[in-house]
Amino acid sequence: MSDEQLASLGVKSGAMYWDAEQKLASQGYQCHVAGARREKFDCTQTKGFFPTCILRIDFTVEDSNLISNLRVAEPVCVGTP
């Protein structure tokens, strides 16, 4: 998913994290939370069967519950078509 696609969903820096998490879930992403204050979100989605690709979106949540450091990683794929 590109930055533009995320922005069209409302997933962007400065957005409330719970809105972004719900919108990503509606697109098939599962988010896992880590960190001492549960501020680091790692959202992944698996696509395909063979090859299988993992799509990943990471972001940090500030004290005000707003998203910062939004990053879309390059897809990681295993297998050949």
FENUR-V462576 format. One record per pair of residues at least 24 apart in sequence whose ideal C-beta (glycine too) atoms are under 10 Angstrom apart, sorted by the first residue. I is the first residue (numbers start at 1). J is the second residue. Records with the same first field share a line. If there is no record, write none. Layout:
I=J / J
This chain:
1=27 / 29 / 43 / 45 / 55 / 56 / 57 / 72 / 75
2=72
3=70 / 71 / 72
5=72
6=57 / 59 / 70 / 72
7=70
11=43 / 57 / 59 / 67 / 70 / 72
12=59 / 67 / 70
13=59 / 60 / 62 / 66 / 67 / 68 / 69 / 70
14=62 / 64 / 66 / 67 / 68 / 70
15=59 / 65 / 66 / 67 / 70
16=61 / 64 / 65 / 66 / 67
17=41 / 59 / 60 / 61 / 62 / 64 / 65 / 66 / 67 / 68
18=61 / 65
19=65 / 67
20=57 / 59 / 61 / 66 / 67 / 70
21=59 / 61 / 67
24=57 / 59
27=55 / 57
28=55
29=55 / 56 / 57
31=57 / 58 / 59
33=61
35=60 / 61
37=61 / 62 / 63
39=63 / 65 / 68 / 69
40=69
41=67 / 69 / 70
42=73
43=72
44=73 / 76
45=75
47=75 / 77
48=75 / 77 / 78 / 79 / 81
49=79
50=77 / 78 / 79 / 80 / 81
51=75 / 77 / 78 / 79 / 80 / 81
52=76 / 77 / 78 / 79
53=77 / 78 / 79
54=78
